[in-house]
């Protein structure tokens, strides 16, 4: 199989390229930067065939992907700055990337009859209640611009294609980019005390583990919606921070606070990010390792 991967300058796209190379697949990576701007921690990344691509440019998307002629596209590119997406002067740009860009890619995949994997988010739901969200639930009520535009991207894929995987993830961390673990360690080194919310519940997702599953999926025709996070149960951001500091060896005091008490976020965030992953088991896919194990492996590889 030949793969085309968008967003290789980000956490997930970077790891997808590495995983494809490990398995001997041919792949082409793209992002908006003129040259690859992520970490070069692997020969597969440094040797990657890279193409600059603005996914909001319909003609460019059609030209580039048509010339590559992939069997599958793994679409990791997105606007992910959740709070900044709420700025009035950013909303249309966010929509152009998350919805319009995805539609551009879906249109070419339809023309080429190739598979498309779209990476989505728990933010397409309103995050109320305590029941885990099922992947085929259609009770969409996004709380913010990011969630709304990612939902629009989902609909662009499902309304255009039959051969698609829509994979919702949450609380993502990986080597190539900013994430909660890096932030907490940097803050923990600089401060005696940190405040972390305890009323938002979910499970982290390590991009290295997720990349393996995405490649597994693309070796099948088990299309549809899936929810993917690491195993290990549902936790709060406070629980996550406690474990990060425990494993790293930081003695920083962590104070649990409510989202309202924290009060620094511009965008509304879901309280309930519990994801039902039973469909993965039903489809015969291997579940991801536990999040604590993922944190341990990440810290060893990151060497923060």
ABEGO torsion letter per residue (X at the ends): XBBBBBGAABAAAAAAAAAAAAAGBBBBBBBABABBABBBABAAAAABBBBBBBAABAAAAAAAAAAAGBABBBBABBBABAAAAABAAAAAAAAAAAAAAAAAAAAAAAAAGBBBBBBBBAAABAGBEABBBBAABABBBBABAAAAAAAAAAAAAAAABABBBBBBBBGBBBABEBBAAAAAAAAAAABABBBBBAABBBBBBBAAAAAAAAAAAAABABBEBBBBBBBGEBBBAAAAAAAAAAAAGBABBBBBBBAAAAGABABBBBABABBBAAAAAAAGBBBBBBAAAAAAAAAAAAGX
